[in-house]
Amino acid sequence: GREVAKFAGEADEGDLMMNLSFNPATLTLSSGFKGRGIGDCGGGADWVWTGAQFVKVGESMMDECLGAIAWIPIYRAKVVPVE
């Protein structure tokens, strides 16, 4: 049967997960959105699968559409593979 994936710290009500993609080589789930077509505003986040749940490892955001193409990192964690 299918199960709903668990996320560490469960996403807040206001969190959006849009345009999801999964990289099976790194077990990373990525979400992102653009505020307008040129991508000078928006946000995104990455989660890594631990074998039991997804854990957020990064998040970037650019709230205002000011012409900048680099979003500001607001959260970053180091992924350490367990052998």
The first five atom37 places (N, CA, C, CB, O) and aatype in JSON, in Angstrom:
{
  "aatype": [7, 1, 6, 19, 0, 11, 13, 0, 7, 6, 0, 3, 6, 7, 3, 10, 12, 12, 2, 10, 15, 13, 2, 14, 0, 16, 10, 16, 10, 15, 15, 7, 13, 11, 7, 1, 7, 9, 7, 3, 4, 7, 7, 7, 0, 3, 17, 19, 17, 16, 7, 0, 5, 13, 19, 11, 19, 7, 6, 15, 12, 12, 3, 6, 4, 10, 7, 0, 9, 0, 17, 9, 14, 9, 18, 1, 0, 11, 19, 19, 14, 19, 6],
  "atom_mask": [
    [1, 1, 1, 0, 1],
    [1, 1, 1, 1, 1],
    [1, 1, 1, 1, 1],
    [1, 1, 1, 1, 1],
    [1, 1, 1, 1, 1],
    [1, 1, 1, 1, 1],
    [1, 1, 1, 1, 1],
    [1, 1, 1, 1, 1],
    [1, 1, 1, 0, 1],
    [1, 1, 1, 1, 1],
    [1, 1, 1, 1, 1],
    [1, 1, 1, 1, 1],
    [1, 1, 1, 1, 1],
    [1, 1, 1, 0, 1],
    [1, 1, 1, 1, 1],
    [1, 1, 1, 1, 1],
    [1, 1, 1, 1, 1],
    [1, 1, 1, 1, 1],
    [1, 1, 1, 1, 1],
    [1, 1, 1, 1, 1],
    [1, 1, 1, 1, 1],
    [1, 1, 1, 1, 1],
    [1, 1, 1, 1, 1],
    [1, 1, 1, 1, 1],
    [1, 1, 1, 1, 1],
    [1, 1, 1, 1, 1],
    [1, 1, 1, 1, 1],
    [1, 1, 1, 1, 1],
    [1, 1, 1, 1, 1],
    [1, 1, 1, 1, 1],
    [1, 1, 1, 1, 1],
    [1, 1, 1, 0, 1],
    [1, 1, 1, 1, 1],
    [1, 1, 1, 1, 1],
    [1, 1, 1, 0, 1],
    [1, 1, 1, 1, 1],
    [1, 1, 1, 0, 1],
    [1, 1, 1, 1, 1],
    [1, 1, 1, 0, 1],
    [1, 1, 1, 1, 1],
    [1, 1, 1, 1, 1],
    [1, 1, 1, 0, 1],
    [1, 1, 1, 0, 1],
    [1, 1, 1, 0, 1],
    [1, 1, 1, 1, 1],
    [1, 1, 1, 1, 1],
    [1, 1, 1, 1, 1],
    [1, 1, 1, 1, 1],
    [1, 1, 1, 1, 1],
    [1, 1, 1, 1, 1],
    [1, 1, 1, 0, 1],
    [1, 1, 1, 1, 1],
    [1, 1, 1, 1, 1],
    [1, 1, 1, 1, 1],
    [1, 1, 1, 1, 1],
    [1, 1, 1, 1, 1],
    [1, 1, 1, 1, 1],
    [1, 1, 1, 0, 1],
    [1, 1, 1, 1, 1],
    [1, 1, 1, 1, 1],
    [1, 1, 1, 1, 1],
    [1, 1, 1, 1, 1],
    [1, 1, 1, 1, 1],
    [1, 1, 1, 1, 1],
    [1, 1, 1, 1, 1],
    [1, 1, 1, 1, 1],
    [1, 1, 1, 0, 1],
    [1, 1, 1, 1, 1],
    [1, 1, 1, 1, 1],
    [1, 1, 1, 1, 1],
    [1, 1, 1, 1, 1],
    [1, 1, 1, 1, 1],
    [1, 1, 1, 1, 1],
    [1, 1, 1, 1, 1],
    [1, 1, 1, 1, 1],
    [1, 1, 1, 1, 1],
    [1, 1, 1, 1, 1],
    [1, 1, 1, 1, 1],
    [1, 1, 1, 1, 1],
    [1, 1, 1, 1, 1],
    [1, 1, 1, 1, 1],
    [1, 1, 1, 1, 1],
    [1, 1, 1, 1, 1]
  ],
  "atom_positions": [
    [[0.8, -1.17, 0.0], [0.0, 0.0, 0.0], [0.86, 1.26, 0.0], [0.0, 0.0, 0.0], [2.07, 1.21, 0.19]],
    [[0.21, 2.33, -0.22], [0.88, 3.63, -0.23], [0.77, 4.3, 1.12], [0.3, 4.54, -1.32], [-0.2, 4.09, 1.86]],
    [[1.78, 5.11, 1.43], [1.77, 5.89, 2.67], [2.07, 7.34, 2.34], [2.8, 5.33, 3.68], [2.71, 7.64, 1.34]],
    [[1.61, 8.23, 3.19], [1.93, 9.65, 3.06], [3.3, 9.87, 3.67], [0.85, 10.55, 3.74], [3.56, 9.44, 4.79]],
    [[4.19, 10.55, 2.93], [5.54, 10.8, 3.42], [5.5, 11.7, 4.65], [6.41, 11.44, 2.33], [4.7, 12.64, 4.72]],
    [[6.35, 11.41, 5.6], [6.45, 12.22, 6.81], [7.55, 13.25, 6.65], [6.71, 11.32, 8.06], [8.57, 13.0, 6.01]],
    [[7.32, 14.42, 7.23], [8.3, 15.5, 7.21], [8.66, 15.85, 8.65], [7.76, 16.75, 6.46], [7.78, 16.05, 9.48]],
    [[9.96, 15.92, 8.94], [10.42, 16.3, 10.28], [9.93, 17.7, 10.57], [11.98, 16.22, 10.4], [10.07, 18.6, 9.74]],
    [[9.35, 17.9, 11.75], [8.88, 19.22, 12.14], [7.64, 19.66, 11.4], [0.0, 0.0, 0.0], [7.27, 20.83, 11.46]],
    [[6.98, 18.75, 10.7], [5.78, 19.03, 9.92], [5.72, 20.47, 9.42], [4.55, 18.73, 10.74], [5.97, 21.4, 10.18]],
    [[5.39, 20.63, 8.16], [5.29, 21.95, 7.54], [4.21, 22.77, 8.22], [4.99, 21.81, 6.04], [3.18, 22.25, 8.64]],
    [[4.46, 24.08, 8.33], [3.47, 24.99, 8.89], [2.29, 25.11, 7.93], [4.09, 26.39, 9.17], [2.42, 24.8, 6.74]],
    [[1.15, 25.57, 8.43], [-0.03, 25.75, 7.6], [0.26, 26.63, 6.39], [-1.17, 26.35, 8.41], [-0.27, 26.39, 5.31]],
    [[1.1, 27.65, 6.57], [1.38, 28.59, 5.49], [2.42, 28.12, 4.51], [0.0, 0.0, 0.0], [2.61, 28.75, 3.47]],
    [[3.12, 27.02, 4.78], [4.16, 26.53, 3.89], [3.55, 26.03, 2.58], [4.98, 25.41, 4.56], [2.53, 25.35, 2.58]],
    [[4.21, 26.37, 1.49], [3.76, 25.91, 0.18], [4.8, 24.98, -0.4], [3.51, 27.1, -0.77], [6.0, 25.26, -0.36]],
    [[4.34, 23.86, -0.95], [5.23, 22.97, -1.69], [4.69, 22.95, -3.11], [5.29, 21.51, -1.06], [3.63, 22.39, -3.38]],
    [[5.43, 23.58, -4.01], [4.98, 23.68, -5.39], [6.09, 23.2, -6.32], [4.58, 25.14, -5.74], [7.27, 23.26, -5.96]],
    [[5.71, 22.73, -7.5], [6.67, 22.33, -8.52], [7.69, 21.35, -7.95], [7.38, 23.56, -9.1], [8.9, 21.57, -8.06]],
    [[7.21, 20.29, -7.35], [8.08, 19.32, -6.69], [8.87, 18.48, -7.68], [7.26, 18.41, -5.8], [8.38, 18.13, -8.76]],
    [[10.1, 18.18, -7.3], [10.92, 17.25, -8.06], [11.7, 16.41, -7.06], [11.88, 18.0, -9.06], [12.0, 16.85, -5.96]],
    [[12.04, 15.17, -7.47], [12.77, 14.27, -6.59], [14.0, 13.76, -7.32], [11.88, 13.09, -6.11], [13.9, 13.31, -8.47]],
    [[15.16, 13.83, -6.66], [16.41, 13.31, -7.21], [16.72, 12.0, -6.49], [17.58, 14.34, -7.06], [17.13, 12.02, -5.34]],
    [[16.52, 10.85, -7.15], [16.75, 9.57, -6.48], [18.21, 9.32, -6.13], [16.25, 8.45, -7.36], [18.5, 8.55, -5.2]],
    [[19.15, 9.95, -6.84], [20.57, 9.76, -6.54], [20.96, 10.38, -5.21], [21.44, 10.35, -7.66], [21.81, 9.84, -4.49]],
    [[20.33, 11.52, -4.86], [20.66, 12.21, -3.6], [19.54, 12.1, -2.58], [20.96, 13.68, -3.87], [19.67, 12.6, -1.46]],
    [[18.43, 11.44, -2.97], [17.23, 11.33, -2.11], [16.72, 12.69, -1.67], [17.53, 10.47, -0.88], [16.27, 12.86, -0.54]],
    [[16.79, 13.66, -2.59], [16.41, 15.04, -2.28], [15.12, 15.41, -2.99], [17.52, 16.01, -2.68], [14.98, 15.23, -4.2]],
    [[14.16, 15.94, -2.22], [12.9, 16.47, -2.73], [13.05, 17.98, -2.76], [11.67, 16.01, -1.84], [13.42, 18.59, -1.76]],
    [[12.76, 18.6, -3.9], [12.91, 20.04, -4.04], [11.58, 20.67, -4.43], [13.98, 20.39, -5.08], [10.8, 20.09, -5.18]],
    [[11.35, 21.87, -3.91], [10.15, 22.63, -4.19], [10.56, 24.06, -4.52], [9.16, 22.59, -2.98], [11.49, 24.59, -3.92]],
    [[9.88, 24.67, -5.48], [10.22, 26.05, -5.8], [9.09, 26.74, -6.52], [0.0, 0.0, 0.0], [8.24, 26.11, -7.15]],
    [[9.09, 28.06, -6.43], [8.1, 28.85, -7.14], [8.7, 30.21, -7.48], [6.8, 29.02, -6.31], [9.56, 30.72, -6.76]],
    [[8.24, 30.78, -8.57], [8.68, 32.11, -8.98], [7.51, 33.06, -8.85], [9.22, 32.1, -10.44], [6.37, 32.71, -9.15]],
    [[7.81, 34.27, -8.38], [6.78, 35.29, -8.26], [6.38, 35.88, -9.59], [0.0, 0.0, 0.0], [5.27, 36.37, -9.76]],
    [[7.31, 35.83, -10.55], [7.02, 36.24, -11.92], [8.0, 35.53, -12.85], [7.11, 37.8, -12.08], [8.98, 34.95, -12.39]],
    [[7.74, 35.58, -14.13], [8.45, 34.78, -15.11], [9.96, 34.87, -15.12], [0.0, 0.0, 0.0], [10.63, 33.87, -15.4]],
    [[10.54, 36.04, -14.83], [11.99, 36.16, -14.92], [12.71, 35.57, -13.7], [12.37, 37.62, -15.06], [13.94, 35.49, -13.7]],
    [[11.97, 35.16, -12.69], [12.56, 34.47, -11.55], [13.32, 35.36, -10.58], [0.0, 0.0, 0.0], [14.17, 34.88, -9.84]],
    [[13.01, 36.66, -10.59], [13.72, 37.55, -9.66], [13.05, 37.62, -8.29], [13.8, 38.95, -10.25], [13.47, 38.4, -7.44]],
    [[12.03, 36.81, -8.08], [11.43, 36.69, -6.75], [10.77, 35.31, -6.67], [10.4, 37.84, -6.48], [10.41, 34.71, -7.69]],
    [[10.62, 34.84, -5.46], [10.03, 33.53, -5.24], [10.72, 32.83, -4.09], [0.0, 0.0, 0.0], [11.27, 33.47, -3.2]],
    [[10.7, 31.53, -4.12], [11.33, 30.79, -3.03], [11.38, 29.31, -3.34], [0.0, 0.0, 0.0], [10.83, 28.83, -4.33]],
    [[12.07, 28.6, -2.48], [12.18, 27.17, -2.65], [12.84, 26.53, -1.45], [0.0, 0.0, 0.0], [13.44, 27.2, -0.61]],
    [[12.71, 25.21, -1.38], [13.3, 24.47, -0.27], [13.69, 23.07, -0.74], [12.32, 24.39, 0.94], [13.15, 22.57, -1.73]],
    [[14.62, 22.45, -0.02], [15.06, 21.09, -0.28], [14.93, 20.27, 0.99], [16.52, 21.07, -0.81], [15.2, 20.75, 2.09]],
    [[14.5, 19.01, 0.82], [14.4, 18.06, 1.92], [15.13, 16.79, 1.51], [12.91, 17.76, 2.29], [15.1, 16.41, 0.34]],
    [[15.78, 16.12, 2.46], [16.47, 14.85, 2.19], [15.76, 13.73, 2.94], [17.96, 14.93, 2.61], [15.37, 13.89, 4.09]],
    [[15.59, 12.59, 2.26], [14.95, 11.41, 2.84], [15.93, 10.69, 3.75], [14.43, 10.46, 1.73], [17.04, 10.38, 3.33]],
    [[15.53, 10.42, 5.0], [16.4, 9.75, 5.96], [16.15, 8.24, 6.02], [16.2, 10.35, 7.34], [16.87, 7.52, 6.71]],
    [[15.16, 7.78, 5.32], [14.74, 6.39, 5.41], [13.45, 6.27, 6.19], [0.0, 0.0, 0.0], [12.77, 5.25, 6.12]],
    [[13.12, 7.32, 6.94], [11.89, 7.33, 7.72], [11.06, 8.6, 7.47], [12.21, 7.21, 9.2], [9.83, 8.58, 7.6]],
    [[11.75, 9.7, 7.12], [11.05, 10.97, 6.92], [11.93, 11.92, 6.1], [10.68, 11.61, 8.27], [13.13, 11.69, 5.94]],
    [[11.32, 12.99, 5.59], [12.06, 14.04, 4.92], [12.47, 15.09, 5.96], [11.22, 14.68, 3.78], [11.67, 15.47, 6.82]],
    [[13.72, 15.55, 5.86], [14.25, 16.58, 6.76], [14.7, 17.76, 5.91], [15.43, 16.04, 7.64], [15.45, 17.58, 4.95]],
    [[14.24, 18.97, 6.26], [14.62, 20.16, 5.5], [16.11, 20.41, 5.63], [13.82, 21.39, 5.97], [16.66, 20.4, 6.73]],
    [[16.77, 20.64, 4.47], [18.21, 20.9, 4.48], [18.54, 22.26, 3.86], [18.95, 19.8, 3.73], [19.7, 22.69, 3.91]],
    [[17.56, 22.93, 3.3], [17.83, 24.25, 2.75], [16.56, 24.96, 2.34], [0.0, 0.0, 0.0], [15.57, 24.34, 1.95]],
    [[16.62, 26.29, 2.43], [15.5, 27.11, 2.0], [16.03, 28.47, 1.57], [14.43, 27.25, 3.13], [16.91, 29.04, 2.23]],
    [[15.5, 28.98, 0.46], [15.87, 30.31, -0.04], [14.61, 31.08, -0.36], [16.79, 30.2, -1.3], [13.57, 30.49, -0.67]],
    [[14.7, 32.41, -0.28], [13.52, 33.24, -0.5], [13.94, 34.61, -1.02], [12.69, 33.37, 0.79], [14.97, 35.15, -0.61]],
    [[13.14, 35.16, -1.91], [13.27, 36.55, -2.32], [11.85, 37.08, -2.41], [14.05, 36.71, -3.7], [11.14, 36.86, -3.39]],
    [[11.44, 37.79, -1.35], [10.05, 38.26, -1.25], [9.7, 39.33, -2.27], [9.8, 38.79, 0.12], [8.6, 39.32, -2.82]],
    [[10.62, 40.25, -2.53], [10.32, 41.38, -3.41], [10.94, 41.17, -4.78], [10.82, 42.68, -2.8], [12.07, 40.71, -4.89]],
    [[10.2, 41.5, -5.81], [10.67, 41.36, -7.19], [11.47, 42.62, -7.55], [9.46, 41.15, -8.19], [10.91, 43.61, -8.03]],
    [[12.78, 42.57, -7.32], [13.63, 43.75, -7.49], [14.64, 43.61, -8.63], [14.37, 44.03, -6.21], [15.51, 44.47, -8.78]],
    [[14.54, 42.56, -9.41], [15.48, 42.36, -10.5], [16.67, 41.49, -10.14], [0.0, 0.0, 0.0], [17.47, 41.16, -11.02]],
    [[16.84, 41.13, -8.87], [17.94, 40.27, -8.45], [17.63, 38.83, -8.83], [18.2, 40.4, -6.92], [16.48, 38.39, -8.71]],
    [[18.64, 38.07, -9.28], [18.38, 36.69, -9.67], [18.84, 35.69, -8.61], [19.06, 36.39, -10.97], [18.55, 34.5, -8.74]],
    [[19.54, 36.15, -7.57], [20.0, 35.26, -6.5], [19.07, 35.41, -5.3], [21.48, 35.58, -6.09], [18.93, 36.49, -4.74]],
    [[18.43, 34.3, -4.91], [17.55, 34.33, -3.75], [18.37, 34.22, -2.48], [16.5, 33.2, -3.82], [19.46, 33.64, -2.49]],
    [[17.87, 34.76, -1.39], [18.59, 34.8, -0.12], [18.4, 33.48, 0.63], [18.1, 35.99, 0.75], [17.27, 33.08, 0.9]],
    [[19.51, 32.78, 0.98], [19.37, 31.57, 1.8], [18.89, 31.95, 3.2], [20.73, 30.8, 1.88], [19.48, 32.8, 3.87]],
    [[17.81, 31.3, 3.65], [17.3, 31.59, 4.99], [17.43, 30.39, 5.92], [15.85, 32.02, 4.92], [17.19, 30.5, 7.12]],
    [[17.82, 29.24, 5.35], [18.06, 28.05, 6.17], [19.0, 27.14, 5.4], [16.72, 27.32, 6.52], [18.84, 26.93, 4.19]],
    [[19.99, 26.58, 6.11], [20.93, 25.67, 5.47], [21.39, 24.65, 6.5], [22.16, 26.45, 4.86], [21.73, 25.0, 7.63]],
    [[21.39, 23.4, 6.12], [21.89, 22.32, 6.99], [22.88, 21.48, 6.19], [20.71, 21.43, 7.54], [22.74, 21.34, 4.98]],
    [[23.86, 20.93, 6.86], [24.84, 20.08, 6.21], [24.33, 18.64, 6.23], [26.22, 20.2, 6.91], [23.95, 18.12, 7.28]],
    [[24.32, 18.0, 5.07], [23.88, 16.61, 4.96], [25.1, 15.72, 5.16], [23.19, 16.32, 3.57], [26.1, 15.85, 4.46]],
    [[25.0, 14.83, 6.14], [26.09, 13.9, 6.44], [25.58, 12.49, 6.21], [26.62, 14.08, 7.9], [24.76, 11.99, 6.99]],
    [[26.05, 11.82, 5.14], [25.59, 10.46, 4.86], [26.02, 9.5, 5.98], [26.13, 9.97, 3.5], [27.13, 9.6, 6.51]],
    [[25.14, 8.57, 6.32], [25.43, 7.56, 7.33], [25.72, 6.26, 6.59], [24.25, 7.4, 8.36], [24.97, 5.87, 5.7]],
    [[26.8, 5.61, 6.97], [27.14, 4.34, 6.3], [26.73, 3.15, 7.11], [28.62, 4.27, 6.02], [26.95, 2.02, 6.7]]
  ]
}
